[in-house]
Amino acid sequence: MIPVLSFALLAAWATAAVLGLRMLLRQRAAGAAVFVFACVAVAAQAAASLIPVGIGEPLIRLSILQFVLAATGALMAGSLVGIRMRVPGDRIVIVAAVLGVPMAVGALWMLSVASTPPRERERDAVLRPIALPPGFRLNIYADAASVPAVEGAFDNPTVMTFGEDGIFVADIAGNIWRGADADGDGRVDALHKYADGFQLLVGLAWRDGELYVSSAGKIEALRDSNGDGRADARRILVKNLPTMVLQPHSNNSLTFGPDGRLYFGVGSTVAGGPEPQPLAGAILSANPDGGDVRVEARGFGNPFEIAFNTAGAMFAGDNQAGEVNDEFNYIVPGGDYGPGGDRAPIAAFPVHSTPTGLTFYDGVMFPRAYRGTMFAALWMRGEVVNLELTAGRDGAYSARPNVFASGFLYPVDVVAGPDGALYIADFGTSTVYRVRYGA
């Protein structure tokens, strides 16, 4: 349906372009305006179909192949129609000019809405029907609509972590916000800007009074040395990591391991085939000072977050290219998780699920069956799944994923909070939810 509508709209632009060229012979200014309008419309539709918005999807959901086929057919059909059409008079051109721009904008908007799945159309977090297991409750912990943000506006969370005095949340605009629930009502009192100026900020971890930050191509550590609530000291730990060679792959979320090292995934730079970059398509670790960077495992597409259980075992999701299942992996140092490698996933997620945030639940608020299990956010499915892990006699693990919560827009991160609640960051609604059990 969407390729057909895209073809029809592109054919209209092609018809206008050919007609504009013909008009140049008698109505130079009008012909030039029609031709330029058609070219701008084609460029706008191409951008809306092929360029992701933020770290999300394009406004019009089409594969590159679908767009190329639609554009090729539309160019041929539009050219034939434009050649056969009668060149309009001046009055018709003026009317078309007045109506053309709003009609073009409206057509592109309607095509964008038509290509957006129903789950993604409602952006108001209050109106979204979130499904939870019996006995669980959910409330908005922080959002852009009702929680005051000091020094700017909170714009769609990308990652979060808890520090000594509350929560830190990064957003797509490159800001880091700090908030706390001082009155105990289950939501932050306000969001205060802790730091800003980052690009593709998708990793946060707190340790010994410092906030470790993963952004495009580098990892830094921030500190509030004077106690005014803003980071005023920063040091670069790791730099020149492969970033956005294959969009949107970069260095991702940060996790401290039981050995005290900092672990993070780096997405691949190629879609299939051998990885040319030694630090890409891999899980890496480094000392807290940034030294001794090591490759722990290879063969990944885009490992977003790493998590460790109480036994010290390492796990990671992996976003795969193409029409294959995304993965959940038990990570063995030195393992190769690519095609033909020596390690296989212990669980599979549906194609294009896009697992992002991971967290082990070690609190006591939830029923005993959830303790020691893992929660994972599935970006493209709007779900948070719970994975029950079982260790075999050979030391390997098996995993059984079950949907825990659904109805989110783009759940990007999930964190077990110090209060025993589960916190879910939802991109697209600019919301952090708090899930609790009981009253």
C-alpha positions as CSV (number, residue, x, y, z in Angstrom):
1,M,0.0,0.0,0.0
2,I,2.7,2.5,1.0
3,P,4.9,1.8,-2.1
4,V,1.8,2.4,-4.3
5,L,1.0,5.7,-2.6
6,S,4.6,6.7,-2.8
7,F,4.6,5.9,-6.5
8,A,1.5,8.0,-7.1
9,L,2.9,11.0,-5.3
10,L,6.3,10.7,-7.0
11,A,4.5,10.4,-10.4
12,A,2.7,13.7,-9.6
13,W,6.0,15.4,-8.9
14,A,7.5,14.0,-12.1
15,T,4.6,15.2,-14.2
16,A,5.0,18.7,-12.7
17,A,8.7,18.7,-13.4
18,V,8.3,17.8,-17.1
19,L,5.4,20.2,-17.5
20,G,7.6,23.0,-15.9
21,L,10.4,22.3,-18.4
22,R,7.9,22.6,-21.3
23,M,6.6,25.8,-19.8
24,L,10.1,27.4,-19.9
25,L,9.7,28.0,-23.7
26,R,6.7,30.5,-23.2
27,Q,6.4,31.2,-19.5
28,R,10.0,31.2,-18.2
29,A,9.4,32.4,-14.6
30,A,6.3,30.2,-14.1
31,G,8.0,27.2,-15.7
32,A,11.1,27.6,-13.6
33,A,8.9,27.9,-10.4
34,V,6.9,24.7,-11.3
35,F,10.1,22.8,-12.0
36,V,11.9,23.9,-8.8
37,F,8.7,23.1,-6.8
38,A,8.6,19.6,-8.2
39,C,12.4,19.0,-7.5
40,V,12.0,20.2,-3.9
41,A,8.9,18.0,-3.5
42,V,10.9,14.9,-4.7
43,A,13.8,15.8,-2.4
44,A,11.4,16.1,0.5
45,Q,9.8,12.8,-0.2
46,A,13.1,11.1,-0.6
47,A,14.4,12.5,2.7
48,A,11.2,11.5,4.5
49,S,11.5,8.0,3.1
50,L,15.2,7.3,3.6
51,I,16.6,9.4,6.4
52,P,15.8,8.2,10.0
53,V,14.5,10.9,12.4
54,G,16.8,11.0,15.5
55,I,17.5,7.4,16.3
56,G,14.1,6.3,15.1
57,E,12.6,5.4,11.7
58,P,12.1,7.6,8.6
59,L,8.8,9.5,8.5
60,I,7.7,7.4,5.6
61,R,8.4,3.7,6.1
62,L,9.9,2.3,2.8
63,S,12.9,0.1,2.1
64,I,15.6,1.6,-0.2
65,L,14.6,-0.9,-2.9
66,Q,10.9,0.0,-2.6
67,F,11.7,3.7,-2.9
68,V,14.0,3.1,-5.9
69,L,11.4,1.0,-7.7
70,A,8.6,3.5,-6.9
71,A,10.8,6.5,-8.1
72,T,11.8,4.7,-11.3
73,G,8.3,3.8,-12.3
74,A,7.0,7.3,-11.3
75,L,9.6,9.0,-13.4
76,M,8.6,7.1,-16.5
77,A,4.9,7.4,-15.9
78,G,5.1,11.1,-14.9
79,S,7.2,12.0,-17.9
80,L,4.7,10.4,-20.3
81,V,1.8,12.3,-18.7
82,G,3.7,15.6,-18.5
83,I,4.6,15.4,-22.2
84,R,1.0,14.7,-23.3
85,M,-0.6,17.4,-21.0
86,R,-1.6,20.8,-22.4
87,V,0.6,23.6,-21.2
88,P,-1.7,25.6,-18.7
89,G,-2.4,29.3,-19.0
90,D,-1.2,32.0,-16.6
91,R,-4.3,32.0,-14.5
92,I,-4.2,28.3,-13.9
93,V,-0.5,28.5,-13.0
94,I,-1.3,31.2,-10.3
95,V,-4.0,29.1,-8.8
96,A,-1.8,26.0,-8.8
97,A,1.0,28.0,-7.1
98,V,-1.3,29.1,-4.3
99,L,-2.6,25.6,-3.7
100,G,0.4,23.5,-4.6
101,V,2.6,24.0,-1.5
102,P,-0.1,23.2,1.2
103,M,-1.3,20.3,-0.9
104,A,2.2,18.9,-1.2
105,V,2.8,19.3,2.5
106,G,-0.6,17.7,3.2
107,A,0.1,14.8,0.9
108,L,3.5,14.0,2.5
109,W,2.0,14.3,5.9
110,M,-0.9,11.9,5.1
111,L,1.6,9.4,3.5
112,S,3.7,9.6,6.7
113,V,0.7,8.9,8.9
114,A,-0.5,6.0,6.6
115,S,3.0,4.4,6.9
116,T,3.2,4.7,10.7
117,P,2.0,1.6,12.6
118,P,-1.1,2.3,14.8
119,R,1.1,1.7,18.0
120,E,3.3,4.6,17.1
121,R,0.6,7.2,16.3
122,E,-0.3,8.2,19.9
123,R,2.4,10.3,21.4
124,D,0.7,11.3,24.6
125,A,2.0,9.0,27.4
126,V,-1.1,9.5,29.5
127,L,-3.3,8.1,26.7
128,R,-1.2,5.1,25.8
129,P,-2.7,1.8,27.1
130,I,0.2,0.0,28.8
131,A,-0.4,-3.7,29.5
132,L,1.2,-5.2,32.7
133,P,0.8,-8.5,34.5
134,P,-1.8,-8.7,37.3
135,G,-0.7,-6.9,40.5
136,F,1.7,-4.5,38.8
137,R,1.0,-0.7,38.6
138,L,2.6,2.0,36.4
139,N,3.0,5.7,36.7
140,I,4.9,8.5,34.9
141,Y,8.1,9.1,36.8
142,A,9.5,11.9,34.6
143,D,8.3,13.4,31.3
144,A,8.4,16.5,29.2
145,A,4.8,17.5,29.7
146,S,4.3,17.7,33.4
147,V,7.7,17.7,35.1
148,P,9.4,21.0,35.2
149,A,12.8,21.1,33.4
150,V,15.4,23.6,34.6
151,E,17.5,25.3,31.9
152,G,15.8,23.9,28.8
153,A,13.4,21.2,27.7
154,F,13.6,17.4,28.2
155,D,13.5,15.9,24.7
156,N,13.1,12.1,24.5
157,P,15.2,9.8,26.7
158,T,18.0,7.7,25.3
159,V,19.5,6.1,28.4
160,M,19.3,6.4,32.2
161,T,21.1,5.3,35.3
162,F,20.8,5.9,39.1
163,G,23.5,7.8,41.1
164,E,23.8,8.6,44.7
165,D,21.2,11.3,44.8
166,G,18.7,10.3,42.2
167,I,18.3,9.4,38.5
168,F,20.3,10.7,35.5
169,V,18.6,10.7,32.1
170,A,20.1,11.5,28.8
171,D,18.0,12.8,25.9
172,I,18.3,12.9,22.1
173,A,19.2,16.6,22.2
174,G,22.5,15.7,23.9
175,N,21.5,16.8,27.4
176,I,21.9,15.0,30.7
177,W,19.2,15.6,33.3
178,R,19.3,14.9,37.0
179,G,16.2,14.3,39.1
180,A,15.1,13.0,42.5
181,D,11.8,12.1,44.2
182,A,12.3,14.0,47.4
183,D,8.7,13.9,48.5
184,G,8.2,10.1,47.8
185,D,5.2,10.5,45.5
186,G,6.7,8.2,42.8
187,R,7.8,10.9,40.4
188,V,10.7,13.3,40.2
189,D,10.1,16.8,41.5
190,A,12.1,18.5,38.7
191,L,14.7,17.8,36.1
192,H,17.9,19.8,36.4
193,K,20.5,20.0,33.6
194,Y,23.7,18.2,34.6
195,A,25.6,18.5,31.3
196,D,24.9,19.2,27.7
197,G,26.5,19.4,24.2
198,F,26.8,15.6,23.4
199,Q,26.0,13.8,20.2
200,L,24.3,10.4,20.0
201,L,24.4,10.1,23.8
202,V,23.3,6.5,24.5
203,G,25.4,5.4,27.5
204,L,25.5,6.4,31.2
205,A,27.0,4.7,34.3
206,W,27.7,6.0,37.8
207,R,30.7,5.0,39.8
208,D,32.6,6.7,42.7
209,G,31.1,10.1,42.3
210,E,31.5,10.2,38.5
211,L,29.1,9.9,35.7
212,Y,30.5,7.9,32.8
213,V,29.1,9.0,29.4
214,S,29.1,7.2,26.0
215,S,28.5,9.5,23.0
216,A,29.5,9.5,19.4
217,G,33.0,8.0,19.1
218,K,34.1,8.6,22.7
219,I,33.6,7.8,26.4
220,E,34.1,10.5,29.1
221,A,33.8,10.8,32.9
222,L,32.0,13.8,34.4
223,R,32.1,15.1,37.9
224,D,30.4,17.9,39.9
225,S,33.4,19.0,41.9
226,N,31.8,22.2,43.5
227,G,28.5,20.7,44.4
228,D,26.3,23.0,42.4
229,G,24.4,20.2,40.6
230,R,26.2,20.6,37.3
231,A,29.2,18.8,35.9
232,D,32.2,21.1,35.9
233,A,35.0,18.6,35.4
234,R,35.4,16.0,32.6
235,R,38.0,13.7,31.3
236,I,38.1,11.7,28.1
237,L,38.7,8.0,28.7
238,V,38.4,6.5,25.2
239,K,38.2,8.2,21.8
240,N,38.2,7.6,18.1
241,L,35.7,4.7,18.3
242,P,33.9,3.8,15.1
243,T,30.6,5.8,15.0
244,M,27.8,6.2,12.4
245,V,29.8,4.5,9.6
246,L,26.8,2.3,9.3
247,Q,23.9,4.3,10.8
248,P,22.9,4.3,13.6
249,H,25.7,2.1,14.8
250,S,28.1,3.6,17.3
251,N,29.6,2.9,20.8
252,N,26.6,2.1,23.0
253,S,25.6,1.8,26.6
254,L,28.0,1.4,29.5
255,T,28.1,-1.2,32.3
256,F,30.7,-1.8,35.0
257,G,31.5,-5.4,35.4
258,P,32.2,-7.3,38.6
259,D,35.9,-7.0,37.8
260,G,35.7,-3.2,38.0
261,R,36.2,-2.8,34.2
262,L,33.9,-0.7,32.0
263,Y,32.1,-2.7,29.3
264,F,30.4,-1.4,26.2
265,G,29.3,-2.5,22.8
266,V,30.3,-1.0,19.4
267,G,28.1,-1.5,16.4
268,S,29.4,-2.9,13.1
269,T,30.5,-0.7,10.2
270,V,29.2,-3.0,7.5
271,A,25.9,-4.7,6.9
272,G,27.1,-8.3,6.5
273,G,30.5,-9.5,5.5
274,P,33.8,-9.3,7.3
275,E,34.2,-6.4,9.7
276,P,37.2,-4.2,8.6
277,Q,37.3,-2.1,11.9
278,P,39.1,-3.9,14.7
279,L,37.0,-2.2,17.4
280,A,33.6,-2.5,15.6
281,G,31.0,-5.2,15.8
282,A,32.4,-6.1,19.2
283,I,32.0,-5.9,22.9
284,L,34.9,-4.0,24.5
285,S,36.1,-3.3,28.0
286,A,38.5,-0.7,29.5
287,N,39.9,0.3,32.9
288,P,38.0,3.1,34.6
289,D,40.7,5.5,33.6
290,G,40.2,4.5,29.9
291,G,43.4,2.4,29.6
292,D,43.9,-1.2,28.5
293,V,41.0,-1.3,25.9
294,R,40.3,-4.9,25.1
295,V,38.0,-6.7,22.7
296,E,36.0,-9.2,24.8
297,A,34.0,-10.8,22.0
298,R,33.4,-10.3,18.2
299,G,30.9,-11.0,15.5
300,F,28.0,-8.7,16.5
301,G,25.7,-6.5,14.5
302,N,24.9,-3.8,17.1
303,P,25.2,-4.9,20.7
304,F,23.5,-2.1,22.6
305,E,23.8,-3.0,26.3
306,I,25.7,-5.5,28.4
307,A,24.5,-6.8,31.8
308,F,26.0,-9.1,34.4
309,N,24.1,-11.5,36.8
310,T,25.1,-12.1,40.4
311,A,27.3,-15.0,39.3
312,G,29.4,-12.6,37.1
313,A,28.1,-14.0,33.8
314,M,27.9,-11.5,30.9
315,F,24.9,-11.1,28.6
316,A,24.0,-8.8,25.7
317,G,21.3,-8.4,23.1
318,D,22.3,-7.9,19.4
319,N,20.4,-6.1,16.6
320,Q,20.9,-7.9,13.4
321,A,20.8,-6.5,9.8
322,G,18.4,-8.0,7.3
323,E,15.5,-10.3,7.8
324,V,16.9,-12.5,10.6
325,N,16.0,-12.8,14.2
326,D,17.6,-10.4,16.7
327,E,19.6,-12.2,19.4
328,F,20.2,-12.6,23.1
329,N,23.7,-13.9,23.9
330,Y,25.6,-15.3,26.8
331,I,29.0,-13.6,26.3
332,V,32.1,-15.7,26.7
333,P,35.4,-13.8,26.5
334,G,37.0,-14.5,23.2
335,G,33.8,-15.8,21.6
336,D,32.9,-15.2,18.0
337,Y,29.1,-14.5,17.6
338,G,29.0,-13.9,13.9
339,P,28.0,-16.2,11.1
340,G,30.3,-19.2,11.2
341,G,31.5,-18.2,14.7
342,D,31.9,-20.6,17.6
343,R,29.0,-19.1,19.7
344,A,25.2,-19.2,19.1
345,P,22.5,-17.1,20.7
346,I,20.7,-18.5,23.7
347,A,17.4,-16.9,22.7
348,A,16.0,-15.2,19.6
349,F,13.8,-12.1,19.4
350,P,11.5,-11.6,16.4
351,V,13.0,-9.9,13.3
352,H,13.7,-6.2,13.9
353,S,12.8,-6.3,17.6
354,T,15.9,-4.2,18.3
355,P,16.8,-5.1,21.9
356,T,18.3,-2.0,23.6
357,G,18.3,-1.7,27.4
358,L,18.9,-4.6,29.7
359,T,18.8,-5.0,33.5
360,F,18.9,-7.7,36.0
361,Y,16.3,-7.5,38.7
362,D,17.8,-7.7,42.2
363,G,15.2,-6.0,44.2
364,V,12.6,-7.4,46.6
365,M,9.4,-5.4,45.6
366,F,8.5,-7.8,42.7
367,P,7.3,-11.4,43.4
368,R,10.0,-13.9,44.0
369,A,9.7,-15.4,40.5
370,Y,11.1,-12.2,39.0
371,R,14.2,-12.0,41.3
372,G,17.4,-12.7,39.5
373,T,15.7,-12.5,36.1
374,M,16.5,-10.1,33.3
375,F,14.3,-7.4,31.7
376,A,15.0,-6.2,28.2
377,A,13.5,-3.4,26.2
378,L,12.5,-4.2,22.6
379,W,12.6,-0.9,20.8
380,M,10.6,-1.8,17.6
381,R,8.0,-3.9,19.3
382,G,7.1,-1.5,22.1
383,E,7.6,-4.2,24.6
384,V,9.6,-5.0,27.7
385,V,10.3,-8.7,28.0
386,N,11.4,-10.8,31.0
387,L,14.0,-13.5,30.5
388,E,14.3,-16.4,32.9
389,L,17.9,-17.6,32.7
390,T,19.0,-21.2,33.6
391,A,22.6,-22.3,34.0
392,G,23.4,-25.8,32.6
393,R,25.8,-28.3,34.0
394,D,28.3,-27.3,31.4
395,G,28.3,-23.7,32.6
396,A,26.3,-22.4,29.6
397,Y,23.0,-20.7,29.9
398,S,19.6,-21.0,28.3
399,A,17.0,-18.2,28.3
400,R,13.2,-18.1,28.0
401,P,11.8,-14.7,27.1
402,N,8.2,-13.7,27.9
403,V,6.4,-10.4,27.3
404,F,6.2,-8.5,30.6
405,A,4.8,-5.1,29.5
406,S,3.6,-3.8,26.1
407,G,2.1,-0.6,24.7
408,F,5.1,1.6,24.8
409,L,6.2,3.7,21.8
410,Y,9.9,3.0,21.6
411,P,11.2,1.6,24.9
412,V,14.9,2.3,24.8
413,D,16.2,1.6,28.3
414,V,15.1,-0.4,31.4
415,V,16.7,-0.1,34.8
416,A,16.0,-1.8,38.2
417,G,15.9,1.1,40.6
418,P,17.3,1.2,44.2
419,D,13.7,1.3,45.5
420,G,12.9,-2.1,43.9
421,A,10.8,-0.6,41.1
422,L,11.4,-1.0,37.4
423,Y,12.1,2.2,35.3
424,I,11.4,2.2,31.6
425,A,12.5,5.1,29.3
426,D,10.2,5.5,26.3
427,F,11.6,7.4,23.3
428,G,8.9,9.2,21.3
429,T,6.8,10.1,24.3
430,S,9.6,11.8,26.3
431,T,8.7,9.7,29.3
432,V,10.3,7.6,32.0
433,Y,7.8,5.2,33.6
434,R,8.0,3.6,37.0
435,V,6.6,0.1,37.4
436,R,5.8,-1.2,40.9
437,Y,4.1,-4.2,42.4
438,G,1.2,-3.9,44.8
439,A,-0.7,-0.8,45.9
